[in-house]
Amino acid sequence: MYLTLHVTGQRDDGYHLLDSLVVFAAEVGDRVRVMPADKSSLDVTGPMAEGVPTGADNLVMQAAALYDLPVAISLDKRLPMAAGLG
């Protein structure tokens, strides 16, 4: 998890220089459970579930669609959306 992230400059090739402080925690992260099903579905629960799309625009559903097998997915959302932690 990034505690700080600072852009400190830009290189000649256009990439940015970064200064960051990162910590690793064992119990941080979303939890995903995938089970065989007759039809693909996504159920989102957890403290960060509000506003998470459950349709085809969700990255979890897009990844599942690549396998072309119907699955029921349960996502326990513990990280904020677009937090850059994935």
N, CA, C and O atoms as a GROMACS GRO file, in nm:
protein
  344
    1MET      N    1   0.085  -0.115   0.000
    1MET     CA    2   0.000   0.000   0.000
    1MET      C    3   0.091   0.123   0.000
    1MET      O    4   0.186   0.132   0.077
    2TYR      N    5   0.059   0.217  -0.088
    2TYR     CA    6   0.135   0.340  -0.094
    2TYR      C    7   0.089   0.434   0.018
    2TYR      O    8  -0.028   0.470   0.025
    3LEU      N    9   0.181   0.473   0.104
    3LEU     CA   10   0.150   0.573   0.206
    3LEU      C   11   0.170   0.713   0.151
    3LEU      O   12   0.095   0.805   0.182
    4THR      N   13   0.273   0.727   0.068
    4THR     CA   14   0.296   0.854  -0.001
    4THR      C   15   0.344   0.825  -0.143
    4THR      O   16   0.409   0.724  -0.168
    5LEU      N   17   0.311   0.914  -0.233
    5LEU     CA   18   0.358   0.905  -0.370
    5LEU      C   19   0.373   1.047  -0.422
    5LEU      O   20   0.274   1.120  -0.434
    6HIS      N   21   0.496   1.085  -0.453
    6HIS     CA   22   0.524   1.221  -0.500
    6HIS      C   23   0.591   1.214  -0.637
    6HIS      O   24   0.684   1.137  -0.657
    7VAL      N   25   0.542   1.296  -0.729
    7VAL     CA   26   0.608   1.312  -0.858
    7VAL      C   27   0.714   1.419  -0.838
    7VAL      O   28   0.682   1.533  -0.804
    8THR      N   29   0.841   1.382  -0.860
    8THR     CA   30   0.951   1.474  -0.828
    8THR      C   31   1.016   1.534  -0.951
    8THR      O   32   1.105   1.619  -0.939
    9GLY      N   33   0.973   1.494  -1.068
    9GLY     CA   34   1.031   1.548  -1.189
    9GLY      C   35   0.993   1.463  -1.309
    9GLY      O   36   0.910   1.372  -1.300
   10GLN      N   37   1.056   1.494  -1.422
   10GLN     CA   38   1.028   1.419  -1.544
   10GLN      C   39   1.158   1.390  -1.614
   10GLN      O   40   1.245   1.477  -1.625
   11ARG      N   41   1.171   1.266  -1.663
   11ARG     CA   42   1.292   1.226  -1.735
   11ARG      C   43   1.285   1.276  -1.879
   11ARG      O   44   1.180   1.320  -1.926
   12ASP      N   45   1.399   1.269  -1.948
   12ASP     CA   46   1.405   1.313  -2.088
   12ASP      C   47   1.314   1.230  -2.178
   12ASP      O   48   1.268   1.279  -2.281
   13ASP      N   49   1.288   1.103  -2.140
   13ASP     CA   50   1.203   1.017  -2.223
   13ASP      C   51   1.054   1.034  -2.192
   13ASP      O   52   0.971   0.962  -2.249
   14GLY      N   53   1.019   1.128  -2.105
   14GLY     CA   54   0.880   1.156  -2.076
   14GLY      C   55   0.825   1.089  -1.952
   14GLY      O   56   0.721   1.129  -1.900
   15TYR      N   57   0.895   0.986  -1.903
   15TYR     CA   58   0.849   0.919  -1.781
   15TYR      C   59   0.875   1.009  -1.660
   15TYR      O   60   0.967   1.091  -1.661
   16HIS      N   61   0.793   0.993  -1.557
   16HIS     CA   62   0.806   1.076  -1.438
   16HIS      C   63   0.895   1.011  -1.334
   16HIS      O   64   0.902   0.888  -1.324
   17LEU      N   65   0.964   1.093  -1.257
   17LEU     CA   66   1.042   1.048  -1.143
   17LEU      C   67   0.949   1.044  -1.022
   17LEU      O   68   0.873   1.138  -0.998
   18LEU      N   69   0.957   0.936  -0.946
   18LEU     CA   70   0.868   0.919  -0.832
   18LEU      C   71   0.945   0.896  -0.704
   18LEU      O   72   1.054   0.839  -0.705
   19ASP      N   73   0.888   0.942  -0.595
   19ASP     CA   74   0.939   0.915  -0.461
   19ASP      C   75   0.819   0.862  -0.383
   19ASP      O   76   0.717   0.929  -0.371
   20SER      N   77   0.833   0.740  -0.330
   20SER     CA   78   0.717   0.681  -0.262
   20SER      C   79   0.758   0.605  -0.137
   20SER      O   80   0.874   0.565  -0.120
   21LEU      N   81   0.660   0.588  -0.050
   21LEU     CA   82   0.677   0.508   0.071
   21LEU      C   83   0.570   0.400   0.065
   21LEU      O   84   0.451   0.429   0.063
   22VAL      N   85   0.615   0.274   0.064
   22VAL     CA   86   0.525   0.161   0.047
   22VAL      C   87   0.536   0.070   0.168
   22VAL      O   88   0.646   0.045   0.219
   23VAL      N   89   0.421   0.019   0.214
   23VAL     CA   90   0.420  -0.083   0.319
   23VAL      C   91   0.339  -0.202   0.267
   23VAL      O   92   0.249  -0.186   0.185
   24PHE      N   93   0.372  -0.319   0.316
   24PHE     CA   94   0.301  -0.440   0.278
   24PHE      C   95   0.228  -0.493   0.400
   24PHE      O   96   0.288  -0.513   0.506
   25ALA      N   97   0.099  -0.517   0.384
   25ALA     CA   98   0.017  -0.569   0.493
   25ALA      C   99  -0.050  -0.698   0.447
   25ALA      O  100  -0.101  -0.706   0.335
   26ALA      N  101  -0.049  -0.798   0.533
   26ALA     CA  102  -0.098  -0.930   0.495
   26ALA      C  103  -0.248  -0.934   0.471
   26ALA      O  104  -0.293  -1.007   0.382
   27GLU      N  105  -0.327  -0.861   0.544
   27GLU     CA  106  -0.472  -0.871   0.536
   27GLU      C  107  -0.538  -0.758   0.458
   27GLU      O  108  -0.657  -0.732   0.476
   28VAL      N  109  -0.463  -0.691   0.374
   28VAL     CA  110  -0.519  -0.581   0.296
   28VAL      C  111  -0.552  -0.633   0.157
   28VAL      O  112  -0.470  -0.699   0.093
   29GLY      N  113  -0.671  -0.605   0.113
   29GLY     CA  114  -0.708  -0.643  -0.023
   29GLY      C  115  -0.852  -0.688  -0.034
   29GLY      O  116  -0.915  -0.722   0.066
   30ASP      N  117  -0.901  -0.688  -0.155
   30ASP     CA  118  -1.034  -0.740  -0.182
   30ASP      C  119  -1.027  -0.893  -0.178
   30ASP      O  120  -0.921  -0.952  -0.196
   31ARG      N  121  -1.141  -0.954  -0.152
   31ARG     CA  122  -1.148  -1.100  -0.151
   31ARG      C  123  -1.245  -1.144  -0.259
   31ARG      O  124  -1.356  -1.091  -0.271
   32VAL      N  125  -1.202  -1.241  -0.339
   32VAL     CA  126  -1.281  -1.288  -0.451
   32VAL      C  127  -1.305  -1.438  -0.436
   32VAL      O  128  -1.214  -1.515  -0.405
   33ARG      N  129  -1.430  -1.478  -0.459
   33ARG     CA  130  -1.466  -1.620  -0.458
   33ARG      C  131  -1.536  -1.649  -0.590
   33ARG      O  132  -1.628  -1.577  -0.629
   34VAL      N  133  -1.493  -1.755  -0.658
   34VAL     CA  134  -1.549  -1.792  -0.788
   34VAL      C  135  -1.602  -1.935  -0.780
   34VAL      O  136  -1.532  -2.027  -0.737
   35MET      N  137  -1.727  -1.951  -0.822
   35MET     CA  138  -1.792  -2.083  -0.818
   35MET      C  139  -1.858  -2.110  -0.954
   35MET      O  140  -1.906  -2.017  -1.019
   36PRO      N  141  -1.860  -2.238  -0.997
   36PRO     CA  142  -1.933  -2.270  -1.121
   36PRO      C  143  -2.080  -2.231  -1.108
   36PRO      O  144  -2.138  -2.237  -0.999
   37ALA      N  145  -2.140  -2.191  -1.219
   37ALA     CA  146  -2.280  -2.148  -1.216
   37ALA      C  147  -2.343  -2.171  -1.353
   37ALA      O  148  -2.274  -2.198  -1.451
   38ASP      N  149  -2.475  -2.161  -1.359
   38ASP     CA  150  -2.546  -2.171  -1.486
   38ASP      C  151  -2.534  -2.042  -1.567
   38ASP      O  152  -2.537  -2.044  -1.690
   39LYS      N  153  -2.522  -1.930  -1.495
   39LYS     CA  154  -2.512  -1.799  -1.558
   39LYS      C  155  -2.412  -1.715  -1.479
   39LYS      O  156  -2.411  -1.720  -1.356
   40SER      N  157  -2.330  -1.638  -1.548
   40SER     CA  158  -2.231  -1.554  -1.480
   40SER      C  159  -2.300  -1.442  -1.403
   40SER      O  160  -2.396  -1.381  -1.451
   41SER      N  161  -2.248  -1.415  -1.283
   41SER     CA  162  -2.302  -1.308  -1.200
   41SER      C  163  -2.192  -1.255  -1.109
   41SER      O  164  -2.091  -1.322  -1.087
   42LEU      N  165  -2.214  -1.135  -1.058
   42LEU     CA  166  -2.119  -1.073  -0.965
   42LEU      C  167  -2.198  -1.014  -0.850
   42LEU      O  168  -2.287  -0.931  -0.869
   43ASP      N  169  -2.163  -1.056  -0.728
   43ASP     CA  170  -2.223  -1.003  -0.606
   43ASP      C  171  -2.113  -0.928  -0.531
   43ASP      O  172  -2.011  -0.987  -0.496
   44VAL      N  173  -2.133  -0.799  -0.507
   44VAL     CA  174  -2.032  -0.717  -0.440
   44VAL      C  175  -2.081  -0.679  -0.301
   44VAL      O  176  -2.189  -0.623  -0.285
   45THR      N  177  -2.000  -0.712  -0.200
   45THR     CA  178  -2.030  -0.677  -0.061
   45THR      C  179  -1.906  -0.612  -0.001
   45THR      O  180  -1.802  -0.602  -0.066
   46GLY      N  181  -1.916  -0.569   0.123
   46GLY     CA  182  -1.800  -0.515   0.193
   46GLY      C  183  -1.809  -0.366   0.214
   46GLY      O  184  -1.900  -0.300   0.162
   47PRO      N  185  -1.714  -0.311   0.290
   47PRO     CA  186  -1.718  -0.169   0.328
   47PRO      C  187  -1.701  -0.073   0.210
   47PRO      O  188  -1.738   0.044   0.222
   48MET      N  189  -1.645  -0.118   0.100
   48MET     CA  190  -1.624  -0.030  -0.017
   48MET      C  191  -1.711  -0.071  -0.135
   48MET      O  192  -1.679  -0.038  -0.250
   49ALA      N  193  -1.820  -0.143  -0.109
   49ALA     CA  194  -1.904  -0.197  -0.217
   49ALA      C  195  -1.992  -0.092  -0.284
   49ALA      O  196  -2.028  -0.107  -0.401
   50GLU      N  197  -2.026   0.014  -0.213
   50GLU     CA  198  -2.119   0.114  -0.268
   50GLU      C  199  -2.064   0.176  -0.396
   50GLU      O  200  -1.951   0.225  -0.400
   51GLY      N  201  -2.145   0.173  -0.499
   51GLY     CA  202  -2.107   0.234  -0.626
   51GLY      C  203  -2.027   0.146  -0.719
   51GLY      O  204  -1.997   0.186  -0.831
   52VAL      N  205  -1.992   0.025  -0.676
   52VAL     CA  206  -1.916  -0.065  -0.762
   52VAL      C  207  -2.011  -0.125  -0.866
   52VAL      O  208  -2.112  -0.186  -0.829
   53PRO      N  209  -1.981  -0.108  -0.995
   53PRO     CA  210  -2.069  -0.165  -1.097
   53PRO      C  211  -2.062  -0.318  -1.096
   53PRO      O  212  -1.957  -0.375  -1.068
   54THR      N  213  -2.173  -0.382  -1.128
   54THR     CA  214  -2.176  -0.528  -1.128
   54THR      C  215  -2.202  -0.584  -1.268
   54THR      O  216  -2.218  -0.705  -1.284
   55GLY      N  217  -2.207  -0.499  -1.366
   55GLY     CA  218  -2.234  -0.543  -1.503
   55GLY      C  219  -2.108  -0.571  -1.582
   55GLY      O  220  -2.000  -0.590  -1.526
   56ALA      N  221  -2.123  -0.572  -1.713
   56ALA     CA  222  -2.014  -0.606  -1.804
   56ALA      C  223  -1.900  -0.504  -1.800
   56ALA      O  224  -1.791  -0.534  -1.847
   57ASP      N  225  -1.924  -0.384  -1.746
   57ASP     CA  226  -1.818  -0.282  -1.739
   57ASP      C  227  -1.725  -0.304  -1.620
   57ASP      O  228  -1.625  -0.233  -1.608
   58ASN      N  229  -1.754  -0.400  -1.532
   58ASN     CA  230  -1.669  -0.430  -1.417
   58ASN      C  231  -1.552  -0.516  -1.464
   58ASN      O  232  -1.572  -0.613  -1.537
   59LEU      N  233  -1.430  -0.482  -1.422
   59LEU     CA  234  -1.311  -0.557  -1.464
   59LEU      C  235  -1.314  -0.703  -1.421
   59LEU      O  236  -1.261  -0.789  -1.491
   60VAL      N  237  -1.376  -0.732  -1.308
   60VAL     CA  238  -1.388  -0.871  -1.263
   60VAL      C  239  -1.471  -0.950  -1.364
   60VAL      O  240  -1.435  -1.061  -1.401
   61MET      N  241  -1.582  -0.892  -1.408
   61MET     CA  242  -1.668  -0.960  -1.506
   61MET      C  243  -1.599  -0.970  -1.642
   61MET      O  244  -1.617  -1.069  -1.712
   62GLN      N  245  -1.522  -0.870  -1.678
   62GLN     CA  246  -1.449  -0.875  -1.805
   62GLN      C  247  -1.345  -0.986  -1.803
   62GLN      O  248  -1.327  -1.057  -1.902
   63ALA      N  249  -1.276  -1.002  -1.690
   63ALA     CA  250  -1.177  -1.110  -1.677
   63ALA      C  251  -1.246  -1.246  -1.681
   63ALA      O  252  -1.196  -1.338  -1.746
   64ALA      N  253  -1.358  -1.259  -1.614
   64ALA     CA  254  -1.432  -1.386  -1.613
   64ALA      C  255  -1.481  -1.420  -1.754
   64ALA      O  256  -1.482  -1.538  -1.791
   65ALA      N  257  -1.522  -1.321  -1.830
   65ALA     CA  258  -1.573  -1.344  -1.965
   65ALA      C  259  -1.467  -1.402  -2.058
   65ALA      O  260  -1.500  -1.470  -2.155
   66LEU      N  261  -1.341  -1.377  -2.029
   66LEU     CA  262  -1.233  -1.431  -2.113
   66LEU      C  263  -1.228  -1.583  -2.110
   66LEU      O  264  -1.181  -1.645  -2.205
   67TYR      N  265  -1.276  -1.644  -2.003
   67TYR     CA  266  -1.274  -1.789  -1.990
   67TYR      C  267  -1.394  -1.855  -2.056
   67TYR      O  268  -1.394  -1.976  -2.077
   68ASP      N  269  -1.495  -1.778  -2.090
   68ASP     CA  270  -1.614  -1.828  -2.159
   68ASP      C  271  -1.682  -1.943  -2.085
   68ASP      O  272  -1.738  -2.033  -2.147
   69LEU      N  273  -1.676  -1.939  -1.952
   69LEU     CA  274  -1.744  -2.036  -1.866
   69LEU      C  275  -1.829  -1.958  -1.767
   69LEU      O  276  -1.780  -1.861  -1.708
   70PRO      N  277  -1.954  -1.995  -1.746
   70PRO     CA  278  -2.038  -1.920  -1.651
   70PRO      C  279  -1.993  -1.944  -1.507
   70PRO      O  280  -1.973  -2.058  -1.465
   71VAL      N  281  -1.977  -1.836  -1.432
   71VAL     CA  282  -1.934  -1.844  -1.292
   71VAL      C  283  -2.011  -1.742  -1.209
   71VAL      O  284  -2.050  -1.636  -1.257
   72ALA      N  285  -2.030  -1.777  -1.083
   72ALA     CA  286  -2.086  -1.683  -0.985
   72ALA      C  287  -1.968  -1.628  -0.906
   72ALA      O  288  -1.894  -1.704  -0.844
   73ILE      N  289  -1.951  -1.498  -0.908
   73ILE     CA  290  -1.837  -1.435  -0.842
   73ILE      C  291  -1.887  -1.354  -0.724
   73ILE      O  292  -1.982  -1.276  -0.736
   74SER      N  293  -1.822  -1.373  -0.611
   74SER     CA  294  -1.850  -1.294  -0.492
   74SER      C  295  -1.727  -1.208  -0.465
   74SER      O  296  -1.617  -1.261  -0.448
   75LEU      N  297  -1.744  -1.077  -0.461
   75LEU     CA  298  -1.634  -0.983  -0.438
   75LEU      C  299  -1.658  -0.910  -0.307
   75LEU      O  300  -1.754  -0.834  -0.294
   76ASP      N  301  -1.572  -0.934  -0.209
   76ASP     CA  302  -1.576  -0.863  -0.081
   76ASP      C  303  -1.485  -0.742  -0.098
   76ASP      O  304  -1.363  -0.754  -0.086
   77LYS      N  305  -1.543  -0.627  -0.126
   77LYS     CA  306  -1.469  -0.505  -0.162
   77LYS      C  307  -1.420  -0.434  -0.036
   77LYS      O  308  -1.499  -0.374   0.037
   78ARG      N  309  -1.288  -0.441  -0.012
   78ARG     CA  310  -1.227  -0.380   0.105
   78ARG      C  311  -1.136  -0.263   0.070
   78ARG      O  312  -1.096  -0.186   0.158
   79LEU      N  313  -1.103  -0.249  -0.057
   79LEU     CA  314  -1.020  -0.138  -0.104
   79LEU      C  315  -1.106  -0.039  -0.182
   79LEU      O  316  -1.198  -0.080  -0.251
   80PRO      N  317  -1.076   0.090  -0.171
   80PRO     CA  318  -1.152   0.188  -0.250
   80PRO      C  319  -1.131   0.166  -0.399
   80PRO      O  320  -1.024   0.122  -0.442
   81MET      N  321  -1.234   0.196  -0.478
   81MET     CA  322  -1.220   0.188  -0.624
   81MET      C  323  -1.113   0.285  -0.670
   81MET      O  324  -1.101   0.396  -0.616
   82ALA      N  325  -1.037   0.244  -0.770
   82ALA     CA  326  -0.934   0.328  -0.833
   82ALA      C  327  -0.832   0.380  -0.732
   82ALA      O  328  -0.781   0.491  -0.748
   83ALA      N  329  -0.802   0.299  -0.630
   83ALA     CA  330  -0.705   0.341  -0.529
   83ALA      C  331  -0.561   0.317  -0.574
   83ALA      O  332  -0.467   0.360  -0.506
   84GLY      N  333  -0.543   0.249  -0.686
   84GLY     CA  334  -0.408   0.221  -0.734
   84GLY      C  335  -0.339   0.112  -0.656
   84GLY      O  336  -0.216   0.104  -0.656
   85LEU      N  337  -0.415   0.027  -0.592
   85LEU     CA  338  -0.356  -0.078  -0.508
   85LEU      C  339  -0.367  -0.215  -0.571
   85LEU      O  340  -0.324  -0.314  -0.511
   86GLY      N  341  -0.422  -0.225  -0.690
   86GLY     CA  342  -0.448  -0.355  -0.750
   86GLY      C  343  -0.339  -0.404  -0.839
   86GLY      O  344  -0.350  -0.513  -0.895
   0.00000   0.00000   0.00000
